[in-house]
């Protein structure tokens, strides 16, 4: 009965993996885009089901308890959250079933441990052994299981809903096509001063920034990145594979009659700032970049983390999360930002961080040191992650708009 329960759970999780990767794919994607992300988990599930009956009780419990949070994460991220934000569609049903299988595995693992607990040891030896097992389980949970769960959530973000918005000026509905064939939807406010700014990512959390720039005469382009809003493609909360989205935005603005191609800038929040910095290192059409809240997106940034001793930076949950994300996203990690920012000069960079923002925002000090001139760093004591405009609207307009005015509207 125990073996059948475990095998049934593996089957339910496997149905979701196959459904997510090969049946109910995201618009604009094909099965080849998900070969690694689909076949590797399916192989691990099959191997787990095959080896389970041959394991000792403690290892059987460990295997069940390792799969449990991953399945629950899938059920919440790719099922419950999708339904709550949007509607019931696609692979939401199989994702929820996978989550329920995870709950079953959690019960099964605990029951197996309890049923097969040893009672013939002396108390001291028993408690020392249990303490060692607990320590090993905690280490595996923090450095292996939870990073895999984060990777599942990262590669299955819910799409942000899109509804008409007030940008202070009329905007056009636009559709961009990326170099890898995806269609991205967005809005564009035509320029009145021959300069334009890509405000990235999305058409939700960036509206205040877009209104500010549109009021001052800038052309403003808002686009849903791949896998978000109404755009095609697979979502990735870390922004992996997202550089073609920014390049498509540059192609669009460069072809506009109302925009001088040498007066295009970018304003990015969080992952949007990271992708703008990455693109600026490769595409010289970005004349100026404002990046707010950039941080860690893979082990490449973690290796530069000033808050961790150099010899121990690899000993981080980010190591396994990067590997798991690479498998699930069917993509290699992007280059490290600390190496990229130095390639942007002589184009201008403004970095913004909040001291009470995400813990990895301290990396902006590293990015600032590595960047060439002209560059600036604005550190706010409060405001939270990407909250500078709300925390200090006057200072934001003075610093950010002043920066863009200097590098996009100045004499050339």
C-alpha positions in Angstrom: 0.0 0.0 0.0 2.8 2.4 0.8 4.5 1.6 -2.5 1.3 2.1 -4.4 0.6 5.4 -2.8 4.1 6.7 -3.6 3.8 5.5 -7.2 0.4 7.1 -7.6 1.8 10.4 -6.4 4.7 10.2 -8.8 2.2 9.5 -11.6 0.1 12.5 -10.8 3.2 14.8 -10.7 4.4 13.3 -13.9 1.0 14.0 -15.6 1.4 17.7 -14.7 5.0 17.8 -15.9 4.0 16.3 -19.3 0.9 18.5 -19.5 2.8 21.7 -18.7 5.8 20.9 -21.0 4.2 19.3 -24.0 0.4 19.7 -24.0 -0.8 23.0 -22.6 2.2 25.0 -23.6 2.4 28.8 -23.4 1.4 30.6 -26.6 4.2 30.9 -29.1 6.2 28.0 -27.7 6.6 24.4 -29.0 7.5 21.1 -27.5 11.2 21.5 -28.4 11.4 24.5 -26.2 10.6 22.2 -23.2 12.5 19.0 -23.9 15.0 19.4 -21.0 12.4 20.9 -18.6 10.0 18.1 -19.4 12.1 15.0 -19.9 14.5 15.5 -16.9 11.8 15.7 -14.3 9.9 12.8 -15.9 13.0 10.7 -15.7 13.6 11.6 -12.1 10.0 10.7 -11.2 10.2 7.4 -13.0 13.5 6.6 -11.3 12.1 7.5 -7.9 9.1 5.2 -8.4 11.4 2.4 -9.5 13.9 2.6 -6.6 11.4 3.4 -3.8 10.5 -0.3 -2.9 14.3 -1.1 -2.7 15.1 1.6 -0.1 15.2 1.3 3.7 12.3 3.0 5.5 14.3 6.1 6.4 15.4 6.7 2.8 11.8 6.0 1.6 10.5 8.7 3.9 13.3 11.1 2.8 12.4 10.6 -0.8 8.7 11.2 -0.2 9.5 14.3 1.9 11.9 15.7 -0.8 9.3 15.5 -3.5 6.4 16.8 -1.3 7.4 20.5 -1.2 8.3 20.5 -4.9 4.9 19.2 -5.8 3.1 21.6 -3.5 5.1 24.5 -4.9 3.9 23.4 -8.4 0.3 23.2 -7.3 0.4 26.6 -5.8 2.5 28.4 -8.4 1.1 26.9 -11.6 -2.3 26.0 -10.3 -3.9 27.9 -7.4 -2.1 31.2 -8.1 -3.0 31.1 -11.8 -6.6 30.5 -11.1 -6.7 33.3 -8.4 -5.1 35.9 -10.6 -6.6 35.0 -14.0 -9.0 32.0 -14.6 -9.0 28.2 -14.6 -7.3 27.2 -17.9 -4.6 25.1 -19.4 -2.7 22.9 -17.1 -4.1 24.4 -13.9 -6.1 21.2 -13.1 -3.1 18.9 -13.4 -1.0 21.3 -11.4 -3.5 21.4 -8.5 -3.6 17.5 -8.6 0.2 17.5 -8.4 0.0 19.8 -5.4 -2.5 17.5 -3.7 -0.1 14.6 -4.5 2.6 16.6 -2.7 0.3 16.9 0.4 -0.1 13.1 0.2 3.6 12.6 0.0 4.1 14.8 3.0 1.7 12.6 5.0 3.3 9.4 3.6 6.8 10.5 4.6 5.8 11.4 8.1 3.8 8.2 8.5 6.7 6.1 7.2 9.1 7.7 9.7 6.7 7.2 12.6 5.8 3.6 11.7 9.5 2.5 11.3 11.0 4.5 14.1 13.6 2.5 16.1 12.8 1.8 19.8 15.6 -0.6 20.7 18.4 2.0 21.1 19.6 3.5 24.3 18.1 7.0 24.9 21.4 8.9 24.4 22.3 7.1 21.2 18.7 7.5 19.9 18.6 11.2 20.4 22.1 11.7 19.0 21.1 9.8 15.9 17.9 11.8 15.5 19.7 15.0 16.0 22.1 14.1 13.2 19.3 13.1 10.9 17.5 16.4 11.7 20.6 18.4 10.9 21.1 16.6 7.6 17.5 17.1 6.7 17.7 20.8 7.5 20.8 21.2 5.3 19.2 19.3 2.4 16.0 21.3 2.8 17.7 24.7 2.7 20.4 24.0 0.1 18.6 21.5 -2.2 14.8 21.1 -1.8 13.8 24.7 -1.3 16.0 26.1 -4.1 14.3 23.6 -6.4 10.9 24.8 -5.2 12.0 28.4 -5.9 13.1 27.4 -9.4 9.6 25.9 -10.0 8.0 29.1 -8.9 10.5 31.2 -10.9 9.7 29.3 -14.1 5.9 29.2 -13.6 4.9 32.8 -12.7 1.3 33.9 -13.0 0.6 36.3 -15.8 -0.3 39.9 -14.6 -3.7 41.0 -15.7 -3.8 43.9 -18.2 -6.6 46.5 -18.3 -6.8 50.0 -19.8 -4.8 52.5 -17.9 -4.5 56.3 -17.6 -1.0 57.3 -18.7 -1.9 61.0 -18.8 -1.7 61.1 -22.6 -3.2 58.9 -25.4 -1.4 55.7 -26.1 -1.3 53.3 -29.0 -1.8 49.5 -28.8 1.4 47.9 -30.2 2.7 44.4 -30.9 6.4 43.7 -31.2 8.0 40.6 -32.6 11.2 39.2 -31.0 14.2 37.7 -32.9 13.0 34.2 -31.7 9.5 34.8 -33.1 7.4 35.7 -30.0 4.8 38.5 -30.2 4.8 40.9 -27.3 1.9 43.3 -26.6 2.3 46.8 -25.2 1.4 50.5 -25.2 3.2 53.4 -26.7 2.8 57.1 -25.9 4.3 59.1 -28.8 7.2 61.4 -28.1 6.9 65.2 -28.1 10.6 65.8 -27.5 12.2 63.3 -30.0 13.3 61.1 -27.1 11.8 57.9 -25.9 12.1 55.6 -22.8 11.4 51.9 -22.5 9.7 51.5 -19.1 10.2 47.8 -18.2 8.8 45.3 -17.4 5.0 45.1 -17.9 2.0 47.3 -17.9 1.1 47.2 -14.2 3.8 48.1 -11.6 5.4 50.6 -14.0 2.4 52.9 -14.6 3.4 55.7 -12.2 6.9 55.9 -13.9 5.3 55.9 -17.3 2.9 58.7 -16.4 5.7 60.9 -15.1 7.8 60.6 -18.3 4.8 61.0 -20.6 3.7 64.2 -18.8 7.2 65.6 -19.5 7.0 64.9 -23.2 9.0 61.6 -23.5 7.8 58.8 -25.7 7.1 55.9 -23.4 7.0 52.3 -24.4 5.5 49.7 -22.0 5.6 46.1 -23.0 4.6 42.8 -21.4 7.7 40.7 -21.4 7.5 37.1 -22.6 5.2 34.9 -20.6 3.5 37.9 -18.9 0.3 39.9 -19.5 -0.9 39.0 -23.0 2.6 38.4 -24.6 3.6 35.0 -25.9 6.4 32.9 -24.5 7.4 31.1 -21.3 7.6 33.3 -18.1 10.7 33.5 -16.0 10.6 35.7 -12.9 14.4 36.0 -13.0 14.3 37.4 -16.6 16.4 34.6 -18.2 16.2 34.7 -22.0 14.5 38.2 -21.9 17.1 40.2 -23.7 15.4 39.8 -27.1 12.3 41.5 -25.6 14.3 44.7 -25.0 16.0 44.4 -28.4 12.5 44.2 -30.0 11.6 47.4 -28.1 14.7 49.1 -29.4 13.8 48.0 -33.0 10.4 49.5 -32.6 11.5 52.8 -31.2 14.4 53.1 -33.7 11.9 52.9 -36.6 9.5 55.6 -35.2 9.3 58.9 -37.0 8.8 60.8 -33.7 11.9 59.4 -32.1 15.6 60.2 -32.7 17.3 56.8 -32.7 20.2 58.3 -30.6 17.8 59.5 -27.9 16.5 56.2 -26.6 16.8 55.3 -22.9 15.5 52.7 -20.5 14.0 52.7 -17.0 13.8 49.3 -15.5 12.5 48.0 -12.1 14.0 44.9 -10.5 14.4 42.3 -13.2 13.6 45.0 -15.7 16.6 47.0 -14.6 18.8 43.9 -14.8 17.6 43.2 -18.4 18.2 46.8 -19.5 21.7 46.7 -18.1 22.4 43.4 -19.9 21.0 44.7 -23.2 22.9 48.0 -22.9 26.1 46.0 -22.6 25.4 44.4 -26.0 23.3 47.1 -27.9 24.6 50.6 -28.2 21.2 52.0 -29.1 20.4 52.4 -25.4 21.9 55.8 -24.7 21.1 55.9 -21.0 19.8 53.3 -18.5 18.1 53.8 -15.1 18.1 50.5 -13.1 16.2 50.3 -9.8 16.4 47.3 -7.5 18.8 45.1 -9.5 20.1 42.2 -7.6 20.8 38.4 -8.0 19.4 36.4 -10.9 21.8 33.4 -10.9 25.0 32.1 -9.2 27.0 34.5 -11.4 25.8 37.5 -9.3 26.0 35.5 -6.0 29.7 35.0 -6.6 30.0 38.8 -6.4 27.9 39.2 -3.3 29.7 41.5 -0.9 27.7 40.2 2.1 29.2 36.7 1.8 32.8 35.6 2.3 34.5 35.1 -1.1 35.4 31.5 -0.2 31.8 30.6 0.7 29.8 32.4 -2.0 29.3 29.2 -3.9 27.9 27.5 -0.7 24.5 29.1 -1.3 21.0 27.9 -2.2 21.4 30.0 -5.3 23.8 27.3 -6.7 21.1 24.6 -6.8 18.4 27.1 -7.8 20.5 28.2 -10.8 21.0 24.6 -11.9 17.3 23.8 -11.4 16.1 26.9 -13.2 18.4 26.1 -16.2 16.8 22.6 -16.5 13.2 23.9 -16.1 13.7 26.9 -18.3 15.6 24.9 -20.9 18.1 27.8 -21.0 21.6 28.7 -19.8 21.9 31.4 -17.1 22.5 34.9 -18.4 26.0 36.5 -18.1 26.8 38.0 -14.7 25.8 41.7 -14.4 29.0 42.6 -12.6 30.9 41.7 -15.8 28.4 43.3 -18.1 28.0 46.8 -16.6 31.6 47.8 -17.5 30.8 47.4 -21.2 28.0 50.1 -21.2 30.3 53.2 -21.0 30.5 55.8 -22.4 26.7 55.6 -22.2 25.2 56.7 -18.9 24.0 54.4 -16.0 22.0 55.4 -13.0 21.6 52.7 -10.3 19.0 53.0 -7.6 18.8 50.9 -4.4 16.8 51.0 -1.2 18.6 50.1 2.1 15.4 48.4 3.2 14.8 46.7 -0.1 15.7 43.2 -1.1 18.8 41.8 0.6 20.6 41.4 -2.7 20.3 45.1 -3.6 23.7 45.6 -2.0 25.1 44.3 -5.2 24.4 47.7 -6.7 27.6 48.9 -4.9 29.5 46.3 -6.9 27.7 47.2 -10.2 28.5 50.8 -9.6 32.2 50.1 -8.9 32.4 48.0 -12.1 30.6 50.5 -14.4 32.5 53.1 -16.4 31.7 56.8 -16.5 29.3 58.4 -16.6 27.5 56.7 -13.8 25.6 57.5 -10.6 24.2 55.6 -7.6 21.2 56.8 -5.6 20.7 55.0 -2.2 17.5 55.6 -0.4 17.2 54.8 3.3 13.6 53.6 2.9 10.9 52.9 0.4 11.4 49.2 -0.1 12.1 47.3 -3.3 11.5 49.5 -6.4 9.6 52.0 -4.2 11.7 55.1 -4.8 9.0 57.0 -6.7 6.5 56.4 -3.9 9.0 57.2 -1.1 10.5 60.4 -2.6 8.5 61.6 -5.7 10.2 65.0 -5.8 13.6 63.5 -5.4 12.8 60.9 -8.1 11.8 63.5 -10.6 14.8 65.6 -9.8 17.3 62.7 -10.0 15.8 60.3 -12.6 14.2 62.8 -15.0 17.3 65.1 -14.6 19.5 62.1 -15.5 17.4 61.3 -18.6 17.2 65.0 -19.6 21.0 65.3 -19.5 21.7 62.1 -21.5 18.7 62.0 -23.9 17.8 65.7 -24.4 21.3 67.3 -24.2 23.2 68.5 -27.2 24.8 65.8 -29.4 
